[in-house]
């Protein structure tokens, strides 16, 4: 699908397989989510613009590459997005952070917003929205809508798993926002969960299942 990148690195796929296993403990799931988020972050930031600055090594003065422009914003879709956020901040500790509180109404499957806090100058920054699951895409679409309302123009969406139905809806709603995922699974079940999937990422991460 145009605008969708599947990160098929062997380490990503290996860790994802362990996370899918229902016997994996809460502690193990949380650790793997942090590890895999770091690997995914490499891919979603692969084409960041660089400039150079003059530095002095122990041997000579050189013009060395460094990131250009303002710092990134990682926008976590609460609550499960924080699991991806932790590993990404390990890699880019200077990134700004936005929080978008969304929960899914289990009757209507629609996203309900309950919290929003973001840096004020989103228009001048790359905003990477993180949420482990792109299922119905209702929460993802609502989160990106909100960030665009606050001025964000350069966005990317990063998730662990995506359903074909969710990808189609998200790309239709936000064709300018590329999606990065570790897997496109088979479909959604009647309750709006990704199958084969890995269950509810938030429940498995926080032990609330």
C-alpha positions in Angstrom: 0.0 0.0 0.0 1.3 3.4 -0.9 2.6 5.4 2.0 3.0 2.3 4.2 6.4 0.9 5.3 6.7 -2.5 6.8 9.8 -2.8 8.9 10.9 -6.4 8.2 14.2 -6.4 10.0 14.9 -9.9 11.4 15.3 -8.5 15.0 12.0 -6.7 14.8 10.2 -9.7 13.5 11.8 -12.0 16.2 10.9 -9.7 19.1 7.4 -9.3 17.7 6.9 -13.1 17.6 7.7 -13.3 21.3 5.4 -10.4 22.1 2.5 -12.2 20.3 2.9 -15.3 22.5 0.2 -15.3 25.1 2.7 -16.9 27.6 5.0 -13.9 27.5 4.9 -12.2 30.9 3.9 -8.5 31.5 7.5 -7.7 32.4 8.8 -9.5 29.2 6.2 -7.8 27.0 7.1 -4.3 28.4 10.8 -4.9 27.9 10.3 -6.2 24.3 8.1 -3.2 23.5 10.8 -0.9 24.6 13.4 -2.7 22.6 11.4 -3.0 19.4 10.4 0.7 19.6 14.1 1.6 19.5 14.5 -0.4 16.3 11.4 1.0 14.7 12.5 4.5 15.6 15.6 4.0 13.4 13.4 3.4 10.4 10.9 6.2 11.0 13.8 8.7 11.3 16.0 7.2 8.5 15.6 10.3 6.2 16.0 13.1 8.8 17.8 16.1 7.3 21.4 16.7 8.2 23.7 19.6 8.2 27.3 19.9 9.4 29.1 21.7 12.2 32.8 22.1 12.8 34.2 20.0 15.6 37.7 19.0 16.7 38.5 15.4 17.1 41.6 14.3 19.0 43.4 14.3 15.6 42.0 17.2 13.5 39.2 19.7 12.8 36.4 18.4 10.6 32.9 19.3 9.4 30.8 16.6 10.9 27.1 15.7 10.3 24.5 16.7 12.7 20.7 16.9 12.7 19.2 20.0 11.1 16.2 21.9 12.2 14.1 21.9 15.4 13.9 18.9 17.7 11.4 16.1 17.0 8.1 15.6 18.7 7.0 12.2 19.7 3.2 12.2 20.2 2.0 9.3 22.3 -1.6 8.1 22.0 -2.4 7.2 25.6 -2.1 4.8 27.2 -0.4 2.1 25.2 1.6 4.6 23.1 3.8 5.2 26.1 5.3 1.8 25.7 6.7 2.8 22.3 7.6 6.3 23.6 10.1 5.0 26.2 12.3 3.2 23.8 12.2 6.1 21.3 13.3 8.6 24.0 16.2 6.3 24.7 17.3 6.9 21.1 16.4 10.6 20.9 16.4 11.9 24.5 16.1 15.5 23.4 12.8 15.0 21.6 9.8 16.9 22.7 6.7 14.9 23.8 3.0 15.3 23.2 0.3 13.3 24.9 -3.0 12.5 23.2 -5.5 10.8 25.5 -7.9 8.6 23.6 -10.0 5.6 24.6 -12.1 3.4 22.4 -15.8 3.1 23.3 -16.3 -0.7 23.2 -19.9 -0.3 22.0 -19.4 2.1 19.1 -15.6 1.5 18.6 -15.3 5.3 18.2 -12.4 7.3 19.8 -13.2 9.5 22.8 -10.7 12.2 23.7 -9.9 12.8 27.4 -6.5 14.6 27.4 -4.3 16.6 25.1 -1.0 18.3 25.8 1.6 19.3 23.2 4.5 21.7 22.5 3.2 25.0 21.1 5.3 25.1 17.9 4.2 21.9 16.2 4.2 23.6 12.8 8.0 23.7 12.7 8.7 20.2 13.9 8.5 16.6 12.6 5.8 14.9 14.7 5.9 11.2 15.0 2.6 9.8 16.4 3.0 6.5 18.2 0.4 3.8 19.1 1.1 0.1 19.1 -2.1 -0.9 17.3 -3.7 0.5 14.1 -6.9 -1.4 14.3 -10.1 0.5 13.3 -7.9 3.6 13.0 -10.5 5.7 14.8 -8.0 6.7 17.6 -5.2 7.3 15.1 -7.3 9.5 12.8 -8.6 11.5 15.8 -5.1 12.0 17.2 -3.8 13.2 13.9 -6.8 15.5 13.5 -6.1 17.1 16.8 -2.4 17.5 16.1 -3.1 19.1 12.7 -5.6 21.5 14.5 -2.7 22.5 16.7 -0.6 23.3 13.6 1.3 20.1 12.8 2.0 19.8 9.1 4.8 17.2 9.0 3.6 14.0 10.6 4.4 10.2 10.6 2.5 7.4 12.3 4.4 4.5 13.9 2.7 1.3 15.2 3.6 -2.3 15.9 0.7 -3.9 14.2 -1.8 -2.7 11.6 -5.0 -4.2 10.2 -5.7 -3.7 6.4 -9.1 -2.1 7.3 -7.4 0.4 9.6 -4.7 1.2 7.1 -7.2 1.9 4.4 -9.3 4.2 6.6 -6.2 6.0 7.9 -4.7 6.6 4.5 -8.0 7.8 3.2 -8.3 10.3 6.1 -4.7 11.4 6.1 -3.0 10.6 2.8 -0.1 13.0 3.7 0.9 11.0 6.8 3.1 7.9 6.1 2.7 4.8 8.2 5.5 2.7 9.6 4.6 -0.7 11.1 6.3 -4.0 12.0 3.4 -6.1 10.5 0.2 -5.9 8.5 -2.0 -8.6 10.1 -4.9 -10.5 8.5 -8.0 -8.5 9.5 -10.2 -7.2 12.4 -12.5 -9.5 14.3 -16.1 -8.6 15.2 -14.9 -6.7 18.3 -12.5 -4.6 16.3 -9.3 -6.4 17.5 -6.5 -7.2 15.1 -6.0 -10.9 14.4 -3.9 -12.8 14.8 -2.6 -9.8 16.7 -1.2 -9.8 20.2 -4.3 -8.9 22.3 -4.7 -5.5 23.9 -1.3 -3.9 24.0 -2.1 -1.6 27.0 -3.5 -4.5 29.0 -0.5 -6.7 28.3 2.0 -3.9 29.0 0.4 -2.8 32.3 -0.9 -6.2 33.5 -4.6 -5.1 33.5 -6.0 -7.9 31.4 
